[in-house]
Amino acid sequence: MEAELKQHDVKVRLSEDVRARLLDSARANSRSLNGEINFHLKMAMHEDSFDRNQHDSAPPSKT
């Protein structure tokens, strides 16, 4: 059975210390995610370049 959920606006006051820690954590997570994305993009670009170089240097097929 599915429960119907309603969205409520909730306001919470955070101490400056908690707010700063949350922001630091969010920034660290963002940097980590950006690093992962960049790594995979570089790998994909390297593989694409490698595939093109292999295709360009491959002997002509005998068909």
N, C-alpha and C positions, 0 to 999 in steps of 0.2 A: 504494500500500500504506500502510495506517495503522499508525503505531507506537503501541504501548501505553505510556502515560506513568503513572508512579507518583508520587504526591505524597510529598515528604520534608520533614520539619521541619529547617530549617537555621537555626542561630543564628550571627549575625555580630556581632562587637563593632565599634562605630563610635566614632571619636574624637568628643569633644564638639563640635569644630568642624564635622565632617561631619554629625553629628546635627542641629546647629543650622541648617546650611544646608539640609538636607533638610526640616526643619520649616518654615523660612521659605518655601521653594519651594512646599510643600504649601499653606500658608496663602495665598500669593499666587495660586496656581491656584484655590483655593476662592473667594477674593474675586472673581476674574475670572469664574469660572463663575456665581457668584451674580449678578454684574452683568449677564451675558448673559441669564440666566433672567428677572431683573426687567425688563430692557428688552423682551424678547419678551412677557412678561405684560402690561406697560403698553400695548404696541402692540396686542395682542389685545383688551384691554379698550377701548381707544380705537376700534378698528374695530367692535367689537360695539356700542358706544354710538352710533357714527356710523350704523351700519346700522339700529338701532332708531329713531334720529331721522329718518332718511330714510324709513323705513316709516311712521312716525307722521305725517309731513308730506306724504306722497305723496297726490295727488288720488285719489279713489275710482276703481276700475277700472270701465270701462263693459262689463259682461257681461250 
